[in-house]
Amino acid sequence: MKLEHRRQKVAPLSHFFVRLGRYSLFALALIVFSVGIGMVGYHYFAALSWLDSFHMACMILTGMGPVVEMKTTEAKLFSSFYALYSGIAFLSITAVFFAPIIHRLLHILQVERGEEN
């Protein structure tokens, strides 16, 4: 679904909700992928249980911080690189989720300004 141009009318609300749903599903897929990477890495490198790996991956991905101390060099390296990835992923996922909302708001403001001229 293509976004409307600034000279076009604002898309109907039903189209907006479909677009919002698609972007939300994509953001959810990115979250699942990112948590999956963390779970596998923490399970393999830090020898954590699957539940603890999930907990650790979620805490790192959301920026809350680590909950388990990494004891091996491999675990520390994975945890460091996953934390760097998570910072970028968190910002990217947030941008993907809010993109249709911000686009609609800016488009509404542009259309209203254009009608005054």
Number of C-alpha atoms within 10 A of each C-alpha: 7 5 13 13 9 14 10 10 12 19 13 8 10 9 12 16 13 12 18 18 14 15 19 19 14 15 20 15 13 17 18 12 12 19 22 16 15 26 22 17 20 26 19 16 18 21 16 18 13 14 11 16 23 19 19 23 28 21 17 22 24 14 13 10 13 16 12 12 10 18 11 12 11 14 19 16 13 19 23 12 11 20 21 13 15 23 14 11 18 18 11 13 19 12 14 18 19 14 16 20 15 12 13 17 12 13 20 16 13 15 15 11 10 11 7 6 5
